[in-house]
Amino acid sequence: MPAKYIFVTGGVVSSLGKGLAAASIGCLLESRGIKVNIMKFDPYLNVDPGTMSPFQHGEVFVTDDGAETDLDLGHYERFTHAKLSRDNNWTTGRLYEQIIAKERRGDYLGKTVQVIPHVTNEIKAAMKKVAQDVDVAIVEIGGTVGDIESLPFMEAIRQMRQELGREHTLFVHVTLVPFIAAAQELKTKPTQHSVKELLSIGIQPDILLCRTDRFLAKDIKSKIALFCNVAEEAVITAKDVASIYEVPVVFAHENVDTLVLKCLHMEAKDRDLAKWEDIVHRVYNPKDTVTIGIVGKYVEYEDSYKSLKEALVHGALAHNLKLQLNWIEAEGLETGDNSYEAQLEGYDGILVPGGFGKRGIEGMLIAIRYAREKKVPYFGICLGMQTACIEFARNVVGLEEANSSEFDPATAHRVIYKLRELRGVEELGGTMRLGAWTCKIEPDTLAHKIYGKDEISERHRHRYEFNREYEEPMTAAGLRISGSTPDGTYVEMVELPDHPHFIGCQFHPEFKSKPLEPHPLFRTFIGAAYEYGLKRRAQKETAEIEMFHRPEKIRI
């Protein structure tokens, strides 16, 4: 039986949560025994987001096959069991690159290459490819309806409805119903205009997901239904929630999955969201709080670390804890005095995430030294592992000029240097070590205790590596290399055995963490941080009690 398609579009403004909506619909359908796949089309001309600034685009999510993709694919994987690849994220740039390559080969047999049918045909072919071997393919169109850049994608999904019919296609439109404080009213006009824009290009939405900060009254839903030509039951309140993991449960209460199945004429088993409801219960009923300080260079824009933040949340939920994250600008620690201690004290754990470039590196090294010497649980990811090695080389081994050739090409001690296969390669796009690679874990290490395996597979995104020439002096000083590639070429994990919890990994474990399946590195880090926090607070309370009961000295 051919797959059915759900097309998710957005209107009024960007950042309404189309990705979360698509992921949540996928989650609901899976809870009813339906196999799904999800993909996203991005209208920009970049071939992929790999070379884009984190401040502009946010996180670059990496799949097993090494594709650098939009961060919404992270939501797709966290909310469903779909196995995503480069086929699940297409940009205008990549589509045009493929079309031009075909034209240069002569594949079009002398025809004039045009948006219709050549570009739209490529878009439809990409959709059909991810729809193989699944019941439903969910397709998110990036951008906002009315954007010039999105028009070829809108035309392609319009054609899909024409070719496959209403029983095999469903249009879900995410729109905004704002509350105007001055008038004390919810306003439906933005939604009406958004749907009117869709209608002008030949698309009639079947379901409206109305983003709002309060529940829509029946009269508001009736008004939207009337002016937008949809059934009243298809006007859904997509209310703001405190946790993104509540969205599938909220959609279930609004019977979104039932409506989707009805529109697509599909039969399915009863919904089972027990595990998601348990997650939501933990979110709102934690037993305690754990406080983590993230020392990074893109902290003013949290979407730069989207998967990292969610993986930490997953680790906290595994212990029924509330996560309190503090984002510490690495450059702000480079004060030249001891004032950095005031910024770093009071955390149960310290984490240094990935990143590129020299900015903020010295601040990261200060934070790592603090965590190492004060015995604060530390977790370094990618750049966080590399800077941990640099800090250890400088302050323990005694190699004061130790550095990465990324930050100082002339350094006397290149503890970290460019990947050997990339030497002489100057292009930035897609030239890193990307995707899933195998790591062999050494026995009797913290890494082995955490994973409980001899071999693992994790996703990478890096250009620099640990220099094995410094392995002997650094291991002799106490650094333990606990994970390497099977052939011994690359160092994948390091740790400090004489520290309660100090571990770094060259890969990005956050890309594989899910709320129902927390990644073991994050689960263990949060557990260690919480234990440290309990001991720290107990010691502080004991000291305060002793101070209170200490007899005053009598002056003679």
C-alpha positions in Angstrom: 0.0 0.0 0.0 1.5 3.4 -1.0 2.4 5.8 1.8 0.3 8.8 2.7 1.6 12.3 3.1 1.2 15.0 5.8 2.4 18.4 4.7 3.2 20.9 7.5 3.4 24.6 6.6 3.7 27.8 8.7 2.2 31.2 8.4 2.2 34.7 9.9 5.7 34.6 11.5 8.6 32.2 11.7 9.6 30.1 14.8 6.0 29.0 15.4 7.1 25.4 16.1 6.4 23.6 12.8 9.2 21.2 13.5 7.8 20.3 17.0 4.3 20.0 15.5 5.6 17.6 12.8 7.5 15.6 15.3 4.6 15.5 17.7 2.2 14.3 15.0 4.8 11.6 14.2 5.0 10.6 17.8 1.2 10.3 18.1 0.9 8.2 14.9 3.7 5.9 16.2 1.8 5.5 19.5 -1.0 4.0 17.4 1.2 1.6 15.6 1.8 3.6 12.4 5.3 3.7 10.9 6.4 7.2 9.9 9.3 9.0 8.4 9.8 12.8 8.5 11.6 15.3 6.3 12.2 19.0 6.0 12.7 21.3 3.0 14.6 24.5 3.8 14.2 27.4 1.2 17.7 28.9 1.6 20.4 28.6 -1.1 23.1 27.1 1.1 23.7 23.5 0.2 23.4 22.7 3.9 23.7 24.6 7.2 27.2 23.4 7.8 28.9 26.7 7.0 26.2 28.9 8.6 26.7 30.9 11.8 25.2 29.3 14.9 23.9 32.8 15.8 21.8 32.8 12.6 20.8 29.2 12.1 21.2 27.6 15.4 22.6 24.1 15.9 23.7 21.9 13.0 22.3 18.5 13.6 24.3 15.5 12.2 22.8 12.2 11.1 24.5 8.8 11.0 25.4 9.1 7.4 27.3 12.4 8.0 24.7 14.9 6.7 24.7 18.3 8.3 21.1 19.2 8.7 18.6 21.6 10.2 18.0 21.4 14.0 14.4 20.3 13.5 15.7 16.8 12.5 16.8 16.5 16.1 13.2 16.9 17.2 12.2 14.3 14.6 14.6 11.8 16.0 13.8 12.6 19.7 10.1 12.2 19.2 10.0 9.2 16.8 11.9 6.1 15.8 12.4 7.4 12.3 16.0 6.7 11.0 17.0 9.9 9.4 19.7 10.6 6.8 20.7 13.2 4.2 17.5 12.3 2.3 15.5 13.8 5.2 16.7 17.4 4.7 16.9 19.3 1.5 17.7 22.9 0.8 17.0 24.9 -2.3 20.8 25.1 -2.8 21.2 21.4 -2.8 18.2 20.9 -5.1 19.6 23.4 -7.6 23.1 21.9 -7.4 21.6 18.5 -8.3 19.5 20.0 -11.2 22.5 21.9 -12.6 24.7 18.8 -12.5 22.0 17.0 -14.5 21.8 19.8 -17.0 25.5 19.8 -17.5 25.4 16.1 -18.2 22.7 16.6 -20.7 20.1 14.6 -18.8 17.3 17.0 -19.9 17.9 16.3 -23.6 18.2 19.9 -24.7 15.0 21.1 -22.9 14.8 24.5 -21.2 15.2 23.8 -17.5 12.5 25.5 -15.4 11.1 25.7 -11.9 8.0 23.9 -13.2 8.4 21.0 -13.9 12.1 20.4 -13.2 12.5 21.8 -9.7 9.1 20.7 -8.6 9.8 17.2 -9.9 13.0 17.0 -7.9 11.1 18.0 -4.8 8.5 15.4 -5.4 11.1 12.7 -6.0 12.8 13.6 -2.7 9.4 13.2 -0.9 8.7 9.9 -2.5 12.1 8.6 -1.6 11.6 9.0 2.2 8.0 7.5 1.8 9.3 4.1 0.9 8.6 1.3 3.5 6.5 3.6 5.8 2.8 4.2 6.3 3.0 8.0 6.5 5.6 10.5 5.4 5.5 13.9 7.2 6.9 16.7 5.2 7.7 20.1 6.8 8.1 23.1 4.5 10.5 25.6 6.1 9.9 29.4 6.1 6.6 31.1 6.1 3.8 31.0 3.5 4.1 34.0 1.2 7.9 33.8 1.1 9.3 33.9 -2.5 11.8 31.2 -1.6 9.1 28.7 -0.5 7.0 28.9 -3.6 8.6 25.9 -5.5 8.0 23.7 -2.4 4.4 24.9 -2.0 3.8 24.2 -5.7 5.2 20.7 -5.3 2.9 19.8 -2.5 0.0 21.3 -4.3 0.8 19.0 -7.2 1.1 16.0 -4.8 -2.5 16.6 -3.7 -3.6 16.7 -7.4 -1.7 13.5 -8.2 -2.6 11.4 -5.1 -6.0 12.8 -4.0 -7.4 13.9 -0.7 -7.3 10.4 0.9 -3.5 10.2 0.5 -2.5 13.8 1.4 -3.2 16.1 4.3 -2.3 19.8 4.8 -1.5 20.9 8.3 -1.0 24.7 8.7 0.6 26.1 11.8 -0.5 29.7 12.4 -0.7 32.4 15.1 -3.6 33.6 17.1 -2.1 36.4 19.2 -3.6 38.0 22.3 -3.6 41.8 22.1 -3.2 43.0 25.7 -4.5 46.5 25.0 -7.8 45.2 23.6 -7.9 42.1 25.9 -8.8 40.0 22.8 -7.5 37.1 20.8 -7.2 38.2 17.2 -7.9 35.8 14.3 -7.1 38.1 11.4 -3.4 36.9 11.1 -4.6 33.4 10.7 -7.2 34.4 8.2 -4.6 36.2 6.1 -2.2 33.3 6.3 -4.8 30.9 5.0 -5.8 33.3 2.3 -2.2 33.3 1.2 -2.2 29.5 1.0 -5.5 29.5 -0.9 -4.0 31.9 -3.4 -1.4 29.3 -4.4 -4.0 26.5 -4.6 -3.7 24.9 -1.1 -6.6 24.5 1.2 -5.4 23.5 4.7 -7.2 20.6 6.3 -6.1 21.2 9.9 -5.1 24.5 11.6 -2.7 24.3 14.6 -3.3 27.7 16.2 -0.3 28.8 18.3 -1.6 30.8 21.3 -0.9 31.5 24.9 -4.4 30.5 26.0 -7.1 28.0 25.1 -9.4 29.1 22.2 -13.0 29.5 23.1 -15.7 27.8 21.0 -16.7 31.1 19.4 -13.1 31.8 18.3 -12.8 28.3 16.8 -16.1 28.8 15.0 -15.0 32.1 13.5 -11.7 30.7 12.3 -13.4 27.6 10.8 -15.9 29.8 9.0 -13.4 32.3 7.5 -10.7 29.7 6.7 -13.1 27.1 5.2 -12.1 24.2 7.6 -14.2 22.0 9.9 -14.5 23.4 13.5 -13.0 20.2 14.9 -9.9 20.8 12.7 -9.2 24.2 14.5 -6.7 23.0 17.1 -5.4 25.0 20.1 -1.7 24.6 20.1 -1.2 26.3 23.4 2.2 27.3 24.8 3.6 24.7 27.2 6.5 24.6 29.7 8.1 21.6 28.2 8.3 20.6 24.6 7.7 17.0 25.6 4.1 17.9 26.6 3.2 18.8 23.1 2.3 15.2 22.0 0.1 14.9 25.1 -1.6 18.2 24.4 -2.2 17.3 20.8 -3.6 13.9 22.0 -6.1 15.8 24.3 -7.1 17.8 21.2 -7.5 14.5 19.3 -5.1 15.6 16.5 -4.2 12.0 15.7 -7.8 10.9 15.5 -8.5 13.7 13.1 -5.4 12.9 11.0 -6.5 9.3 10.7 -10.0 10.3 9.8 -8.8 12.6 7.0 -6.4 10.0 5.6 -9.0 7.2 5.9 -6.6 5.0 8.0 -7.3 2.4 10.7 -5.0 2.2 13.7 -4.8 0.7 17.2 -5.7 2.6 20.3 -3.3 5.3 21.4 -0.6 4.4 24.0 1.2 7.5 25.4 1.9 6.1 28.8 5.7 6.6 28.6 5.2 10.2 27.3 2.8 10.9 30.1 5.3 9.6 32.6 7.9 12.0 31.1 5.5 14.9 31.5 4.7 13.9 35.1 8.5 13.9 35.9 8.9 17.3 34.3 6.3 18.8 36.7 7.1 16.7 39.7 10.8 16.5 40.2 12.3 15.3 43.5 15.1 17.9 43.5 17.1 20.2 41.3 20.6 19.8 39.6 22.5 22.9 38.5 24.8 22.7 35.5 27.1 25.5 34.1 27.7 25.4 30.4 30.8 27.3 29.4 30.5 28.1 25.7 31.0 30.7 23.0 27.4 30.9 21.6 25.5 30.9 24.9 23.5 34.1 24.1 21.7 32.1 21.4 20.6 28.8 23.1 19.4 27.2 19.8 23.1 26.9 19.0 23.2 24.1 21.6 19.6 22.7 21.1 20.4 19.0 21.2 22.9 19.5 24.1 20.2 21.2 26.2 17.7 18.5 25.5 20.2 15.7 26.2 20.9 17.3 29.6 17.1 17.5 30.2 16.9 13.8 29.4 19.7 13.0 31.8 17.9 14.9 34.6 14.6 13.3 33.9 16.2 9.9 34.2 16.9 10.8 37.8 13.6 12.6 38.3 15.4 15.9 38.7 14.7 19.4 37.5 17.5 20.8 35.4 18.7 24.3 36.0 21.0 25.5 33.2 23.3 28.5 33.5 24.9 29.7 30.3 28.4 31.1 31.0 30.1 33.2 28.3 33.6 31.7 28.0 35.1 35.1 27.2 33.6 36.5 30.4 36.0 34.3 32.4 39.1 35.8 30.9 39.4 38.5 33.5 43.0 38.2 34.4 42.3 37.8 38.1 40.5 35.4 40.3 37.0 36.8 39.8 36.2 33.8 37.6 35.7 31.8 40.7 32.6 33.7 41.6 31.2 32.8 38.2 32.0 29.1 38.5 31.3 28.3 42.1 27.9 26.9 43.1 27.5 24.5 40.1 26.9 20.8 40.6 28.6 20.1 37.2 30.5 22.0 34.5 30.2 21.3 30.8 32.2 22.7 27.8 30.5 21.9 24.5 31.6 21.9 20.9 32.5 25.0 18.8 35.0 26.4 16.3 37.5 29.3 16.4 39.8 30.9 19.0 37.3 33.1 20.7 36.7 32.2 24.4 39.2 29.3 24.5 41.2 30.8 27.4 38.0 31.1 29.4 37.2 27.4 28.7 40.6 26.4 29.9 40.0 28.4 33.2 36.7 26.6 33.7 38.3 23.2 33.0 41.1 23.8 35.4 38.6 24.9 38.1 36.6 21.7 37.6 39.7 19.5 37.7 41.2 21.1 40.8 38.0 21.6 42.7 36.8 18.0 41.8 33.6 19.4 40.2 32.1 16.8 37.8 33.2 17.8 34.3 32.0 16.8 30.8 33.7 17.9 27.7 32.2 17.4 24.2 34.3 17.7 21.0 36.0 21.1 21.6 35.4 20.4 25.3 37.6 17.3 25.1 40.3 19.1 23.1 40.5 22.0 25.6 40.6 19.5 28.5 43.7 18.0 26.9 45.3 21.4 26.3 44.6 22.4 30.0 46.0 19.1 31.3 49.1 19.5 29.1 49.7 23.0 30.3 49.0 22.8 34.0 49.8 19.1 34.8 52.4 17.9 32.3 54.1 21.4 32.3 53.9 22.1 28.6 53.1 25.8 29.1 52.7 26.6 25.4 50.5 23.6 24.6 47.7 24.5 22.3 45.7 23.5 19.2 47.0 24.4 15.8 43.5 25.8 15.2 44.1 28.5 17.7 47.9 29.0 17.3 49.4 27.5 14.2 52.9 28.3 15.5 52.5 26.7 18.9 55.5 24.7 20.1 53.3 21.9 21.4 50.5 21.0 19.1 48.5 18.8 21.5 45.6 19.1 19.1 46.1 19.4 15.4 44.2 19.2 12.1 42.9 15.9 11.0 45.6 14.2 8.9 43.3 13.6 5.9 42.2 17.3 5.9 45.7 18.8 5.6 45.7 21.0 2.5 41.9 21.0 2.4 40.7 24.6 2.8 37.0 24.4 1.8 34.7 24.5 4.7 31.5 22.8 3.5 31.2 19.1 4.3 35.0 18.6 4.8 35.0 17.6 8.4 34.9 14.1 10.0 31.2 13.6 9.9 28.6 11.0 10.9 28.7 7.8 12.9 32.1 6.2 13.6 33.0 3.2 15.8 34.8 3.7 19.1 36.6 1.0 21.0 36.4 1.4 24.8 39.1 0.4 27.1 38.2 -2.0 30.0 38.2 -0.8 33.6 37.5 2.8 32.7 34.7 5.2 33.5 33.7 5.2 29.9 33.3 1.4 30.0 31.3 1.6 33.2 29.0 4.2 31.6 28.4 2.3 28.4 28.8 -1.3 29.5 30.1 -2.1 26.1 33.5 -2.7 24.4 32.4 -0.9 21.2 30.0 2.0 20.5 29.0 4.1 17.5 28.7 7.9 17.9 28.2 10.8 15.6 31.1 13.2 14.9 31.6 16.8 13.6 35.2 18.0 13.9 38.3 19.0 12.0 40.9 18.6 14.7 42.2 15.6 16.6 44.4 14.7 19.6 48.1 14.4 18.7 49.2 10.9 19.6 52.8 12.2 19.8 51.8 13.6 23.3 50.1 10.4 24.4 53.1 9.1 26.5 53.8 12.2 28.6 50.1 12.9 29.2 49.2 9.4 30.2 52.2 9.2 32.4 50.9 12.3 34.2 47.5 10.7 34.8 45.4 11.2 31.7 43.6 8.1 30.6 42.7 7.5 27.0 39.6 5.4 27.4 38.3 5.3 23.8 39.9 5.2 20.4 39.0 4.2 16.8 39.4 0.4 16.3 42.6 1.0 14.3 44.0 3.2 17.0 44.3 6.3 14.8 42.0 8.7 16.6 41.5 9.4 20.3 37.8 9.4 21.0 37.6 9.6 24.8 39.8 10.8 27.7 39.2 10.8 31.5 40.9 11.4 34.8 40.9 8.3 37.1 41.7 10.4 40.2 38.7 12.6 39.7 35.1 11.9 40.8 33.8 12.4 37.2 36.0 14.0 34.6 35.4 12.8 31.0 35.7 14.1 27.5 34.6 12.8 24.2 35.5 13.8 20.6 32.0 12.9 19.3 28.6 14.5 19.9 26.5 12.1 22.1 23.7 14.7 22.3 22.7 13.8 18.8 21.5 10.3 19.9 19.8 11.1 23.2 16.0 10.8 23.5 13.6 11.6 26.3 12.6 8.0 26.6 16.2 6.8 26.0 18.6 9.2 27.7 22.2 8.9 26.5 24.3 7.1 29.1 27.0 9.8 29.1 24.4 12.5 30.0 22.5 10.3 32.5 25.8 9.5 34.3 27.1 13.1 34.3 23.8 14.4 35.8 23.9 11.6 38.4 27.5 12.5 39.4 26.7 16.2 39.4 23.7 15.6 41.7 25.7 13.5 44.1 28.4 16.2 44.2 25.7 18.9 44.8 24.3 16.9 47.7 27.7 16.6 49.4 28.5 20.2 48.7 25.3 21.4 50.3 25.7 19.0 53.3 29.2 20.3 53.9 28.0 23.9 53.7 25.2 23.2 56.2 27.6 21.5 58.6 30.0 24.4 58.4 27.1 26.9 59.1 26.0 24.9 62.1 29.5 24.7 63.5 29.9 28.4 63.0 26.6 29.1 64.8 27.5 27.0 67.8 31.2 28.1 68.1 31.7 29.8 71.5 33.0 33.4 71.3 36.5 34.0 72.6 36.5 36.0 75.9 38.6 39.1 75.7 40.7 39.9 78.8 
